[in-house]
Structures are given as structure tokens and as C-alpha cells.
Amino acid sequence: MGRGPGVRRDSRPPAGRPGRRERADHRREGASVGESIGVGIVGAGAIFGQYLDTLRRLRAVRVAAVADLDGERARAAVADLDGVPATSLAELVADPAVDVVLNLTPPAGHTPVALAAIAAGKAVYNEKPLAVTVDEGRRILAAADRAGVRVGAAPDTVLGTGVQTARHAIDAGLIGLPTAATATFACPGHERWHPNPDFYYTAGGGPLLDMGPYYVTALVTLLGPVASVLGAGNMPRDTRTIGRGPRAGERIPVDVATHVTGVLTHASGALSTITMSFDAVATRAERIEVHGSDGSLVVPDPNHFDGDVLLHRLGGPDWEVLPVAAGYTTGGRGLGVAELMTAPSAADVRTSGALALHVLDVMESVLASAREGHAVGVTETAARPAAVPLADEPGREPSPLLG
């Protein structure tokens, strides 16, 4: 496979950056001899079912325990999971059957749950974002480094055939030198459908920290790490009205920017322009486009695992659909948990804590730039993750049927 000019393909930090986070390499070795990896899930809310569907399909992992602040909700979550206990956080992280803690709590719970898991010697995989702030993210990775355990974080959608086929096209030189990208998410706000949308409008929320991880992680996967950003944002309304559920009609406060735009300067020199909004009725913009000297790509929704990748070649008559060429074909939230625990080393984890911290720093820097009115450098960096070959699931050799 060829290499797109100006794009890093190595799986280690850029020269001059500390590699301390890659030293943490504790994992259950039983997976290599046929034993499944025990996953303890903390948080049985709305996203739980999507993770469960995937984890039950994957051969390398098994659900070992479920905890939630609402004991009844935890018990309901394990009702059809034979022998899986509903338990407390303290009991879950102490359970020897749990090898990795899957943290599905709201953003404010990401750091305390992760630190509790790490203190108990467990690997941890956080839902996005890694933490509410970069400082909290650093605490998580520093604790994991000291404990010798792995940390990963969503989104793992970038491991699917959509983003990976687009990456394959870039690396194969189909668009020539990558020069620019655009990423757009726009909706009128989650309060229209979510019965308890408060956390979307408090610290750790807003369209950038809620949806931005999908887009920024995809852009880093496609074009490499970001060196600096320039951002702008606003908050047109200081309250929102819940549209559905038992709280319908209740007004909730808004404490974060609800329309954010930014220009990301990648270390490769490529520029990405992002727009993340809870203040737009609709848009016809593509989710992600990547432009190069010889062609342009349309990349499918990074909140999904698959979708058509479109290529328009320089001088070509029209857009063409590229054949699926890379990525996990299983598709589903939870692939990143299996990747975290089956990767040969911490440096090989594609949805690593270091990548999630870099993405968080990019987003936090965009918001800082919006407040301060000038460009901001991104301090935390990470290498462009390794490409995913066409395969059925993490920890398995690519299937000859898929090659």
C-alpha cells in the first residue's frame, strides 16, 4: 500500500515527544491461549445496549459484571445475561473475573471511575471524551502509567470500514498530497429527543465535546496529529426546553458554547475546518470531506462504522464509490475494548488513551482559542494510529474471505 505524502503512518509518538504512556503494558495474557477477557461495565444507561450487542458477538471478550448507581437499572441490564452479577463499583473493580472496566458513565464520571479501576489494577476503556478536562485526562494516564495498566477510549467507530477505507485511499495516494478537510455536525439540540439532556449543556458537554470526538479522531486517523488550532464559538440561548419524557417543557440552563467552529493545523501541514453545532435546524454538508492535489474524498459519518467512501479524481467525470478496502467488518461499539486488550503492546492500541487525550486537548484548545481570540498550540500529541487491515474482529487474523 502506498503512502500519502505528508502523512505519518508510524504507531509511535513523533520524535521528541515522551513515550511514558506507552510503557504501561499490563494485560491479561489468558486471551492469547484461548481464554476470554472479562469486561466489567460501569453505567447501564442509553449507550449500554449498543456496547452489549457487540461484546456478546466478539470471541475475545465476555461481560463479567455490571454496575450502575441505580441498582434496579443494573439488575435489569443483566436480566438476560446468565450468571453475570449486578454489583457496585467497588465490588466490580475488586472482582478477579474483571480484567478491563468499560466506563459508560456520563462525562463527569469518567475520571473517578477510571481512577478507581486503575487503583484496583484494572485496564480501563472510557466512553468519549476521555475526561471532562485535559488535566483530568492527564491524571488518568499518569495513574495508569504508574500502575502498569492500559487505557483506551471511544470512539472506536474509526476502526470500521468507513474511515479505514478512506484512510486506505489516502495512504495509497489516490488524492495525492492531502491538503485540507472539512468536518460538519449540525442539529437543533439533543433536548428535543433526550429526556435528561442536562449534561449536554454543562462542563464536558456542548456539541464539540459531545460529537467532536468522532470527527476529530477521524481527522487525526486520516491526516495525523494536530499541532495548533484557531477557534470561535457562541451561545445564542442561555436555556433550553426539554421536548420529550416526564420532564417535557422544563427549561434547563446552558453553560457551554453551542455553536463552535475551528481550524486545525495538522503537523503534516494539512488544514481541517470543523463546525459543531446544536444551533442548526439541518445541513446538506457532507460529514467529512478530504481534499488533495489529485482528488477529493467524501468520508461517511464517523459516528457509524461503515458507509460509502466517495472519490472524485482530478479530471474525472464524477464521484465513484470505492470498494471496501480496510477496517473491521463487524462494526459496533465495543471493538475498541477488544482492541485495547488484544493488541500486542500498548503502542499498538489504535484507540489509546494517548490518542483520546490528544483529541481532548485539540477540542479544549479550540474552546480556549474561541475565548482568547488567538491561535492555541496543542500540547498533548499522539501518533497517527496504525491502519486496520480488512478483518472481522480484533484479536483475529484477517479472514481470507475478506481479503
VENUR-V249163 format. One record per residue. D_LAST is the distance of its C-alpha to the last C-alpha in Angstrom with 2 decimals. Layout:
D_LAST  D_LAST
This chain:
13.69  17.28  19.74  21.86  25.47  27.49  24.75  24.54  21.25  22.82  22.87  26.60  29.71  31.06  33.73  37.00  35.73  36.52  33.78  35.82  33.38  30.65  33.08  32.88  30.43  31.75  29.30  29.51  28.27  28.23  24.69  23.56  25.45  24.35  26.89  26.00  27.18  30.20  30.17  33.59  33.62  36.58  37.23  36.83  37.22  35.34  31.90  32.08  30.67  27.44  26.79  27.91  25.54  22.52  24.15  24.92  21.29  19.98  20.39  21.47  24.43  27.47  30.32  33.41  36.07  36.88  39.73  41.32  44.72  45.36  45.58  45.60  42.35  40.74  42.12  40.81  37.32  37.21  39.00  36.05  34.51  36.10  37.83  36.68  39.85  41.00  42.65  43.99  42.28  44.45  43.62  39.89  39.59  41.82  39.86  38.34  35.63  34.30  32.03  31.03  32.98  31.22  33.85  33.94  37.54  38.77  38.60  42.08  40.95  37.93  40.00  42.42  39.84  37.53  40.51  41.63  38.26  38.16  41.79  40.84  38.14  35.19  32.07  32.01  29.64  31.63  31.05  31.44  33.41  33.61  37.41  40.14  41.03  39.67  42.48  41.39  37.79  39.17  41.15  38.10  36.16  39.33  40.01  36.49  36.85  40.18  38.92  35.77  33.47  30.36  30.48  27.79  28.22  26.84  25.30  21.81  20.77  19.50  16.60  15.21  12.98  16.21  17.59  14.42  13.19  16.82  16.84  13.86  16.04  19.06  17.70  16.52  20.14  19.85  23.05  24.73  26.89  26.50  30.08  30.43  29.08  30.75  30.21  32.35  33.13  36.32  38.01  41.66  41.35  40.11  43.67  43.36  41.04  41.14  44.19  44.52  43.26  45.65  43.13  41.37  44.63  45.64  44.65  40.92  40.41  40.56  37.73  36.57  36.28  35.08  32.40  32.21  29.94  27.02  27.71  28.79  25.91  23.51  25.63  25.61  21.82  21.67  24.77  25.87  29.05  32.22  35.46  38.04  38.68  41.34  41.86  44.17  44.66  47.23  48.36  50.07  51.11  52.34  51.86  49.40  50.19  48.09  47.24  46.23  47.05  50.30  50.83  50.54  53.04  53.24  53.07  51.16  51.55  49.06  49.00  45.99  44.98  43.34  42.27  40.66  39.36  38.32  37.15  34.79  34.90  31.75  32.26  30.29  33.00  31.06  33.04  31.88  34.32  34.08  36.18  36.33  39.02  40.71  43.26  41.54  41.76  38.59  36.46  34.44  32.80  29.03  27.93  26.47  26.51  25.63  27.47  27.24  29.10  26.80  25.51  25.37  22.76  23.40  21.62  21.65  24.06  23.38  25.08  22.09  18.50  16.97  18.45  18.17  18.13  20.60  21.27  24.63  24.85  28.26  30.16  27.60  29.09  27.39  24.61  21.13  18.37  15.20  11.84  10.12  8.34  9.15  11.17  11.87  11.56  14.65  16.93  20.52  23.28  23.23  19.79  21.83  24.10  21.42  20.06  23.69  24.33  21.24  20.71  21.91  24.75  26.40  25.32  21.63  22.32  20.90  23.39  26.24  29.93  30.40  28.07  29.86  33.19  32.35  31.43  34.65  36.64  35.32  36.47  39.74  40.42  39.99  42.57  44.81  44.67  45.60  48.63  49.72  49.15  47.45  44.11  42.96  40.91  38.06  39.00  36.08  32.95  29.45  26.65  23.76  21.20  18.14  14.94  12.55  8.91  6.61  8.14  10.60  13.70  15.61  16.53  13.60  10.99  7.39  6.66  5.23  5.79  3.80  0.00
